[in-house]
Amino acid sequence: MPNYSNWSYPTSITLGQGSLRELPQACHEAGIDKPLVVTDRGLEGHHIINTCLGVLKKGGFAPELFCKVDPNPTQVNLEEGLSALKSLDSDGIVAIGGGSALDLGKLIAFMAVQTLPVWEFEDFGDLWKKADAEGILPIIAIPTTAGTGSEVGRAGVLTDPISKTKKVIFHPKMLPVKVIADPDLTYSLPPPLVAGTGMDAFAHCLEAYCTPSYHPMSQGIALEGLRLVKENLTKAYEDQENQEVRENMLSAAMMGAVAFQKGLGAIHSLSHPIGSLYDKHHGTTNAVVMPFVLEFNRPAIESRIISLTNYLEISGGFDGFMDYLHDLRSSLNIPPNLTAFGVPTHNLRLMAEMALKDPTAGGNPIALNLENVMELYESCF
């Protein structure tokens, strides 16, 4: 147990059907007069975005739209977003979409006033203290997926085009001032994305639960988040219009992001290089490598997983949990391994080196090194 810990918990959240109508009031309370709406490329022209813009216009705002956000956001996306922000003289961000749009929206708000390059604020040690905290723009986050939980996070993931690595940029003031979680915005999500994003929430809760660092508040949140995913993800996958299920998955996603203040591990450190190099969906990649990482970590986590199975009412201890996980992945049509997922094997050493440098690697219950990460990757094919 450490001598001290730094714990931070989320912001103001409104969860419920029709809550999008509160967006104009949220902008007023945040001091936003000229909102820049940041969203994914795939949502441009979608009824979700048109509805959001309509709500803002009805509330007396003249919102501008920025849609140049890739599934794995890059420095180019950030620079284009900053240019749009400055040319439009916007004074706040409304980020709506999946984790990519939310992350980039937060990064635009953060970098609007910085003079140092974005990479100077990577989530290592106290690098965030180098930032100019005054003038970071207010952010309102509206998730349309139930996965990353970026809406309650204080960081954004950005791909470095030179090293082709995903880097986590952190600052406490990147936390949105308001979250609007409206299940109506998640109904049109295609089943494969329901599966991938839902498994991302599951991975966040599971890795936070298993990492050995001391954080009992996150530990409890992770445990309940896992229960919500267990009871609702397959229902969300099969039924696109079940309001209660969608609300529960939105809750689980936010709980996962809060829980991983405790730490993550090899599921994420293996997943990030695959996303950077091959542009694979992050949550689905997490789901593919998850059982292999759990088997690798078994000597360190078996007793904890047995306690988890008791809470989740899964019989059979560790092996029973693995059986449950394989059944869950199968019901969601998750590829059984990285080969089936279309990931080539010729860059294994590079991927292992990238995984070791990832900030999530340090939270893994078993210490990672080049040799065992190479072996772990090999087991995933």
Secondary structure, DSSP 8 states (H G I E B T S, - for coil): --S--------EEEESTTGGGGHHHHHHHHT-SSEEEE--GGGTT-HHHHHHHHHHHHTT---EEE----SS-BHHHHHHHHHHHHHHT--EEEEEESHHHHHHHHHHHHHTT--S-GGGGBSSTTGGGGS--TT---EEEEESSSSS-GGG-SEEEEEETTTTEEEEEE-GGGS-SEEEE-GGGGTT--HHHHHHHHHHHHHHHHHHHHS-S--HHHHHHHHHHHHHHHHHHHHHHH-TT-HHHHHHHHHHHHHHHHHGGG---HHHHHHHHHHHHH---HHHHHHHHHHHHHHHHHHHHHHHHHHHHHHHT--SHHHHHHHHHHHHHHHTT--SSTTTTT--STTHHHHHHHHHHSGGGGG-SS---HHHHHHHHHHT-
